[in-house]
Amino acid sequence: MTSTADNQWYYQKEEFYGTPSQISGLSFPVEKESRHKGIAFIMMVGMHLKLPQLTMATAALFFQRFYMRRSFKDYKYYDVAATCIYLASKTEESTRKFKDIVIACAQKAAKKDTPIDDSSKEFRVWKDTIIYTEELLLETLCFDLSVEHPYHFLLNMFSHYQKDSQRGRKLKQVAWAFVNDSLRTTLCLTKTPKIVALAALYVAGKYLDENLTDSFGEFWRESYEPHEREIHEAAGEIMDSYLMTSNRNGRSLDKMPPGSKPGSEYQENGTPSYGGYLNSPAKLATPVYGMDPDRPTNGDRSMAP
């Protein structure tokens, strides 16, 4: 596949209709659903292990890249997702015990309330699968483990915020949740992290009815106008992911109750939550990072700029 830039991991939209999965017989909607399930699994296991958001984002990025070169028909999404979690935890220096990762993956895949025994056959199968798949994952990624995420771009933007701090804090929380939820899409394969951050902020401004030109002044005009088309495309893809979720659940996005709409999932203490993962509007977990994600609360590596 050809890439849209020097970076080998950016793709044109039409290339998503000729992926290995579709060449092997899967339809585009089935592949899209499989990607969605894989990312949901990563988030579910990541939250269970209390992994930093950055680590889960890296795992999601590895997962999306893998299936641009491999087929869902050949490799089960939960096997690859589990391996992406393991590799990302090492890449981002937020390592968890291998045994704990294996147990968490097996438990969540089987939808069990209690952990599996580490002497069970189920544990051994998951352990061997992750060990085997890690080598395949590394080869597929060409050992390219350097990644960049939208978070630090988003945080840097708020150094230009010109309104009162409380208002800016709320806007940041909502935009942060939209960045989190963008992981359910393939935006990381089509848009740069900066564009994703700008799109998340754009959608957050629309959601909160905030004029970003008034709030950010010349900075917003200079950032938005040269990339208007790309920002609108990215924003549309973020919102499409919610429509897909609400349609699957038989719910209308406009009829979701207050506090459960996209981007509104943040904690009362002001820390951003994970956003609408797993098709649930509930507050799913207390995030590892506080409002300043470069100041970790659990001893893990800070978010790299």
C-alpha positions as CSV (number, residue, x, y, z in Angstrom):
1,M,0.0,0.0,0.0
2,T,1.2,3.5,-0.7
3,S,1.1,6.1,2.0
4,T,-0.1,9.7,1.9
5,A,3.2,11.1,3.3
6,D,6.7,10.1,4.0
7,N,5.4,8.3,7.0
8,Q,4.6,4.7,6.0
9,W,1.6,4.6,8.4
10,Y,-0.7,7.2,6.8
11,Y,-3.2,6.0,4.2
12,Q,-5.6,7.4,1.7
13,K,-9.3,6.6,2.4
14,E,-9.7,4.4,-0.7
15,E,-6.9,2.2,0.6
16,F,-9.3,1.1,3.4
17,Y,-11.3,-0.8,0.8
18,G,-8.3,-2.9,-0.3
19,T,-7.0,-4.1,3.1
20,P,-5.8,-7.7,3.6
21,S,-9.0,-8.4,5.5
22,Q,-11.1,-7.4,2.5
23,I,-8.8,-9.1,0.0
24,S,-9.4,-12.3,2.0
25,G,-13.2,-11.9,1.8
26,L,-14.4,-9.8,4.7
27,S,-16.6,-6.8,3.9
28,F,-15.8,-3.3,4.9
29,P,-18.5,-3.1,7.6
30,V,-17.3,-6.4,9.1
31,E,-13.7,-5.2,9.2
32,K,-14.8,-1.8,10.7
33,E,-16.7,-3.7,13.4
34,S,-13.8,-5.9,14.2
35,R,-11.5,-2.9,14.6
36,H,-14.1,-1.4,17.0
37,K,-14.2,-4.6,19.0
38,G,-10.5,-4.8,19.2
39,I,-10.1,-1.2,20.5
40,A,-12.9,-1.8,23.0
41,F,-11.1,-4.9,24.3
42,I,-7.9,-2.9,24.7
43,M,-9.6,-0.2,26.7
44,M,-11.5,-2.7,28.8
45,V,-8.3,-4.6,29.7
46,G,-6.3,-1.4,30.1
47,M,-8.7,0.1,32.6
48,H,-8.7,-3.2,34.5
49,L,-4.9,-3.0,34.7
50,K,-5.1,0.7,35.5
51,L,-2.8,1.5,32.6
52,P,-2.1,5.1,31.7
53,Q,-4.2,6.6,28.8
54,L,-1.0,7.0,26.8
55,T,-0.2,3.3,27.0
56,M,-3.8,2.4,25.9
57,A,-3.5,4.9,23.0
58,T,-0.2,3.3,21.9
59,A,-1.8,-0.2,22.0
60,A,-4.7,1.0,19.9
61,L,-2.3,2.6,17.4
62,F,-0.3,-0.7,17.1
63,F,-3.6,-2.6,16.6
64,Q,-4.8,-0.3,13.9
65,R,-1.5,-0.4,12.1
66,F,-1.3,-4.2,12.3
67,Y,-4.5,-4.8,10.4
68,M,-3.4,-2.6,7.6
69,R,-1.0,-5.4,6.8
70,R,-2.7,-8.5,8.2
71,S,-6.1,-9.9,7.9
72,F,-8.7,-10.4,10.6
73,K,-9.4,-13.8,9.0
74,D,-5.9,-15.0,9.8
75,Y,-5.4,-13.4,13.3
76,K,-8.1,-13.0,15.9
77,Y,-8.6,-9.5,17.1
78,Y,-8.5,-10.3,20.8
79,D,-5.2,-12.2,20.4
80,V,-3.6,-9.2,18.6
81,A,-5.2,-6.7,21.0
82,A,-3.8,-8.5,24.0
83,T,-0.4,-8.5,22.5
84,C,-0.6,-4.8,21.6
85,I,-1.4,-4.1,25.3
86,Y,1.7,-6.1,26.4
87,L,4.0,-4.4,23.8
88,A,2.6,-0.9,24.5
89,S,3.1,-1.4,28.3
90,K,6.8,-2.0,27.6
91,T,7.2,0.7,25.0
92,E,5.6,3.4,27.3
93,E,7.5,2.1,30.3
94,S,4.3,1.4,32.2
95,T,5.1,-2.3,32.5
96,R,2.8,-4.6,34.3
97,K,3.6,-8.2,35.3
98,F,3.2,-10.4,32.3
99,K,1.1,-12.8,34.4
100,D,-1.3,-9.9,35.3
101,I,-1.7,-9.0,31.7
102,V,-2.4,-12.6,30.7
103,I,-5.0,-13.0,33.5
104,A,-6.7,-9.7,32.7
105,C,-7.0,-10.5,28.9
106,A,-8.3,-14.0,29.6
107,Q,-10.8,-12.8,32.2
108,K,-12.2,-10.0,30.0
109,A,-12.3,-12.1,26.8
110,A,-14.3,-14.8,28.7
111,K,-16.4,-12.1,30.4
112,K,-15.7,-13.6,33.8
113,D,-16.0,-11.7,37.1
114,T,-13.2,-13.6,38.8
115,P,-9.6,-14.0,37.6
116,I,-8.4,-17.3,36.0
117,D,-5.9,-19.4,37.8
118,D,-2.3,-19.0,36.6
119,S,-1.9,-22.8,36.6
120,S,-4.9,-23.4,34.3
121,K,-4.8,-24.5,30.7
122,E,-6.6,-21.3,29.8
123,F,-3.7,-19.2,31.3
124,R,-1.1,-21.3,29.4
125,V,-2.9,-20.8,26.1
126,W,-3.2,-17.1,26.5
127,K,0.4,-16.8,27.6
128,D,1.7,-18.8,24.6
129,T,-0.5,-16.8,22.2
130,I,0.8,-13.5,23.4
131,I,4.4,-14.6,23.2
132,Y,4.0,-16.0,19.7
133,T,2.0,-13.0,18.5
134,E,4.5,-10.4,19.9
135,E,7.1,-11.5,17.3
136,L,4.6,-11.3,14.5
137,L,3.4,-7.9,15.7
138,L,6.9,-6.5,15.8
139,E,7.7,-7.8,12.3
140,T,4.4,-6.4,11.0
141,L,5.2,-3.0,12.5
142,C,8.7,-3.2,11.1
143,F,9.9,-2.7,14.7
144,D,8.7,0.9,14.4
145,L,7.6,1.6,17.9
146,S,7.9,5.4,17.9
147,V,4.5,6.9,18.1
148,E,3.0,10.3,18.6
149,H,-0.4,11.1,20.1
150,P,-2.8,14.2,20.0
151,Y,-2.7,14.8,23.7
152,H,0.3,17.0,24.0
153,F,-0.9,19.1,21.0
154,L,-4.2,19.6,22.8
155,L,-2.6,20.6,26.0
156,N,-0.3,23.1,24.3
157,M,-3.3,24.7,22.6
158,F,-4.7,25.7,26.0
159,S,-1.7,27.9,26.7
160,H,-3.4,30.2,24.2
161,Y,-6.8,30.2,25.9
162,Q,-8.1,33.7,26.7
163,K,-11.2,33.1,28.7
164,D,-11.6,32.3,32.4
165,S,-9.8,29.2,33.7
166,Q,-13.0,27.4,34.8
167,R,-14.5,27.6,31.4
168,G,-11.2,26.5,29.8
169,R,-11.0,23.6,32.1
170,K,-14.4,22.3,31.0
171,L,-13.6,22.7,27.3
172,K,-10.3,20.9,27.9
173,Q,-12.1,18.0,29.6
174,V,-14.6,17.6,26.8
175,A,-11.9,17.9,24.0
176,W,-9.8,15.4,25.9
177,A,-12.7,12.9,26.0
178,F,-13.1,13.3,22.2
179,V,-9.4,12.6,21.6
180,N,-9.9,9.4,23.7
181,D,-12.9,8.3,21.7
182,S,-11.1,9.0,18.4
183,L,-9.1,5.9,19.2
184,R,-12.1,3.9,18.2
185,T,-11.7,5.2,14.7
186,T,-9.0,4.9,12.1
187,L,-8.1,8.6,12.3
188,C,-4.6,7.7,13.5
189,L,-4.0,6.1,10.0
190,T,-5.3,9.1,8.0
191,K,-4.6,12.3,10.0
192,T,-1.7,13.6,12.0
193,P,-2.0,13.9,15.8
194,K,-2.1,17.7,15.5
195,I,-5.2,17.5,13.1
196,V,-6.9,15.0,15.5
197,A,-6.3,17.4,18.4
198,L,-7.7,20.3,16.4
199,A,-10.7,18.3,15.4
200,A,-11.4,17.2,19.0
201,L,-11.2,20.8,20.1
202,Y,-13.5,21.9,17.2
203,V,-16.1,19.3,18.2
204,A,-15.8,20.2,21.8
205,G,-16.4,23.8,21.0
206,K,-19.5,22.9,19.0
207,Y,-20.7,20.6,21.8
208,L,-20.3,23.4,24.4
209,D,-21.5,26.1,22.1
210,E,-18.2,28.0,22.5
211,N,-16.8,30.3,19.9
212,L,-13.2,29.1,19.5
213,T,-12.1,32.3,17.7
214,D,-13.2,34.3,20.7
215,S,-11.6,31.9,23.1
216,F,-8.2,31.4,21.4
217,G,-8.0,34.5,19.3
218,E,-5.5,34.6,16.4
219,F,-4.1,31.3,17.4
220,W,-7.3,29.5,16.4
221,R,-7.5,31.3,13.1
222,E,-3.9,30.4,12.3
223,S,-4.4,26.8,13.3
224,Y,-7.8,26.2,11.8
225,E,-8.0,28.0,8.5
226,P,-5.0,26.2,6.7
227,H,-6.4,22.8,7.8
228,E,-10.2,23.5,7.7
229,R,-11.0,20.6,5.3
230,E,-9.0,18.0,7.2
231,I,-10.3,19.2,10.6
232,H,-13.9,18.8,9.3
233,E,-13.2,15.4,7.9
234,A,-11.7,14.2,11.2
235,A,-14.5,15.8,13.3
236,G,-17.0,14.0,11.1
237,E,-15.3,10.7,11.6
238,I,-15.3,11.2,15.4
239,M,-19.0,11.9,15.4
240,D,-19.8,9.0,13.0
241,S,-18.3,6.7,15.7
242,Y,-21.0,7.8,18.1
243,L,-23.8,7.4,15.5
244,M,-22.6,3.9,14.9
245,T,-22.7,3.1,18.6
246,S,-26.1,4.7,19.2
247,N,-27.6,2.9,16.2
248,R,-26.3,-0.4,17.3
249,N,-27.9,0.1,20.7
250,G,-31.1,1.4,19.2
251,R,-30.6,4.8,20.7
252,S,-30.6,8.3,19.1
253,L,-27.7,10.5,19.8
254,D,-30.0,13.5,20.3
255,K,-32.0,11.6,22.9
256,M,-29.2,10.5,25.2
257,P,-29.6,11.9,28.7
258,P,-27.5,14.8,30.0
259,G,-24.1,13.7,31.0
260,S,-24.0,10.7,28.6
261,K,-23.5,12.5,25.3
262,P,-20.1,12.2,23.6
263,G,-17.3,14.0,25.3
264,S,-19.2,14.6,28.5
265,E,-17.7,11.7,30.4
266,Y,-15.4,13.4,32.9
267,Q,-15.2,13.1,36.7
268,E,-16.6,15.4,39.2
269,N,-13.1,16.1,40.5
270,G,-12.2,17.6,37.1
271,T,-10.1,14.8,35.7
272,P,-11.0,13.6,32.2
273,S,-12.5,10.2,31.9
274,Y,-12.0,7.7,29.1
275,G,-14.9,8.9,27.1
276,G,-17.7,6.7,25.7
277,Y,-15.9,3.4,25.4
278,L,-17.7,0.1,25.5
279,N,-21.0,1.7,24.3
280,S,-21.8,2.9,27.8
281,P,-22.4,6.5,28.9
282,A,-21.4,5.6,32.4
283,K,-18.2,6.8,34.1
284,L,-16.2,3.7,33.6
285,A,-13.1,4.4,35.6
286,T,-11.0,6.9,37.3
287,P,-8.2,7.8,34.8
288,V,-4.6,7.4,35.6
289,Y,-3.8,11.0,34.8
290,G,-5.1,14.1,36.3
291,M,-6.0,17.3,34.4
292,D,-2.3,17.7,33.6
293,P,-1.5,14.3,32.0
294,D,2.2,14.9,32.2
295,R,2.0,14.6,35.9
296,P,1.3,10.9,36.5
297,T,-0.5,9.9,39.8
298,N,0.7,6.3,39.9
299,G,4.4,6.4,39.3
300,D,4.3,5.7,35.6
301,R,6.2,7.6,33.0
302,S,4.8,11.1,32.3
303,M,3.2,11.8,29.0
304,A,5.9,12.5,26.5
305,P,5.5,15.6,24.3
